[in-house]
Amino acid sequence: METNTTRYWAIHNGMRIGPMSIEELMGYGINGDTPVWRAGLADWCAAGTVPELASIMAPDIPPVPDYPPTYTQPWQQTPYIPEVPRKTEPMPHTYLVWSILTMLFCCVPTGIVAIIYSSKVSSRFSSGDYDGAKHASDTAALWIIVTVVLGLICLPFQILFALL
Amino acid sequence: MTRNAKFALYVCGIVVIAAILLLYASFDPAHNPFPRCIFLSLSGLKCPGCGSQRALHAIIHGNIMQAWHHNAALIVSIPLLALLAFSGVAKNRFPTLYNYMNGRIVIWSVFFLTIGWWIVRNIFNW
């Protein structure tokens, strides 16, 4: 076949290489911009413009860069767990609405304690103490539940007081 | 929480709220055996929430002045609670509002106003 006998020359790393077969030429890892020459061409041509070379060269593979490549997501054995919580972590619930509601309707002043913990949620969260904020949030919820339960326990006595 | 559980919770919440509103609309706590504040019964002093039930009855019947007379803190709380609830629902759309409403300034204001209201209403018998 004619393609097997055609000899190619190329300018690779500033040096003229050749003569070689098309397979050997590809073995040098040339890209579309590498100057090549074969019999029948007037001068050096970019390899990408020579029809028989362009058809076998993968056009999408990027050339080896001069700098070490940077990877956005390096592969690692274990999933990446940040040491510090991200700034975008949502603030835990303050349960302020429920604190106010239980204070107005349960007649048990323990709702005040829930408000104190509500304020700790935001102050700890703004100082970056996410775990402390979460703990204060859970404690606030606990005190709201305590207030509601105390209110329900007192309910029969409250009605009794109203009947007296 | 799954979508269905959330929906069920909302339906339960609406039913409970509707039942409470109907109860307080039908009966006046001033003349019926509604729960009476234990703190008031034992100490003779009003708690911050005293008068809330009578105030709720008055509000449902459109009598804001009478509600204000029973418990002024409840009237003041309604817009605050509405804004707080809105900031919670629209947390993602208005994060600044949510952070402000759940921030130190608002919470400590609620705390000190409540304590202040507790003291002042017993001095002036509000």
HADDOCK unambig.tbl for C-alpha pairs under 7 A between the chains (distance, minus, plus):
assign (segid A and resid 94 and name CA) (segid B and resid 102 and name CA) 6.49 0.50 0.50
assign (segid A and resid 97 and name CA) (segid B and resid 81 and name CA) 6.06 0.50 0.50
assign (segid A and resid 97 and name CA) (segid B and resid 84 and name CA) 6.53 0.50 0.50
assign (segid A and resid 97 and name CA) (segid B and resid 85 and name CA) 7.00 0.50 0.50
assign (segid A and resid 103 and name CA) (segid B and resid 49 and name CA) 6.22 0.50 0.50
assign (segid A and resid 104 and name CA) (segid B and resid 48 and name CA) 6.64 0.50 0.50
assign (segid A and resid 104 and name CA) (segid B and resid 49 and name CA) 4.00 0.50 0.50
assign (segid A and resid 104 and name CA) (segid B and resid 52 and name CA) 6.49 0.50 0.50
assign (segid A and resid 105 and name CA) (segid B and resid 49 and name CA) 5.99 0.50 0.50
assign (segid A and resid 105 and name CA) (segid B and resid 52 and name CA) 6.57 0.50 0.50
assign (segid A and resid 107 and name CA) (segid B and resid 37 and name CA) 5.77 0.50 0.50
assign (segid A and resid 107 and name CA) (segid B and resid 47 and name CA) 6.68 0.50 0.50
assign (segid A and resid 107 and name CA) (segid B and resid 49 and name CA) 5.87 0.50 0.50
assign (segid A and resid 115 and name CA) (segid B and resid 107 and name CA) 6.92 0.50 0.50
assign (segid A and resid 115 and name CA) (segid B and resid 111 and name CA) 6.60 0.50 0.50
assign (segid A and resid 119 and name CA) (segid B and resid 103 and name CA) 7.00 0.50 0.50
assign (segid A and resid 119 and name CA) (segid B and resid 104 and name CA) 5.52 0.50 0.50
assign (segid A and resid 119 and name CA) (segid B and resid 107 and name CA) 5.69 0.50 0.50
assign (segid A and resid 119 and name CA) (segid B and resid 108 and name CA) 6.84 0.50 0.50
assign (segid A and resid 122 and name CA) (segid B and resid 102 and name CA) 6.74 0.50 0.50
assign (segid A and resid 122 and name CA) (segid B and resid 103 and name CA) 5.49 0.50 0.50
assign (segid A and resid 122 and name CA) (segid B and resid 104 and name CA) 6.28 0.50 0.50
assign (segid A and resid 123 and name CA) (segid B and resid 104 and name CA) 6.42 0.50 0.50
assign (segid A and resid 155 and name CA) (segid B and resid 35 and name CA) 6.10 0.50 0.50
assign (segid A and resid 158 and name CA) (segid B and resid 35 and name CA) 4.45 0.50 0.50
assign (segid A and resid 158 and name CA) (segid B and resid 36 and name CA) 4.61 0.50 0.50
assign (segid A and resid 158 and name CA) (segid B and resid 37 and name CA) 6.14 0.50 0.50
assign (segid A and resid 158 and name CA) (segid B and resid 38 and name CA) 6.03 0.50 0.50
assign (segid A and resid 159 and name CA) (segid B and resid 33 and name CA) 5.92 0.50 0.50
assign (segid A and resid 159 and name CA) (segid B and resid 34 and name CA) 5.71 0.50 0.50
assign (segid A and resid 159 and name CA) (segid B and resid 35 and name CA) 4.28 0.50 0.50
assign (segid A and resid 159 and name CA) (segid B and resid 36 and name CA) 6.00 0.50 0.50
assign (segid A and resid 161 and name CA) (segid B and resid 36 and name CA) 6.11 0.50 0.50
assign (segid A and resid 162 and name CA) (segid B and resid 33 and name CA) 5.27 0.50 0.50
assign (segid A and resid 162 and name CA) (segid B and resid 34 and name CA) 6.44 0.50 0.50
assign (segid A and resid 162 and name CA) (segid B and resid 35 and name CA) 6.30 0.50 0.50
assign (segid A and resid 162 and name CA) (segid B and resid 36 and name CA) 5.34 0.50 0.50
assign (segid A and resid 163 and name CA) (segid B and resid 33 and name CA) 5.71 0.50 0.50
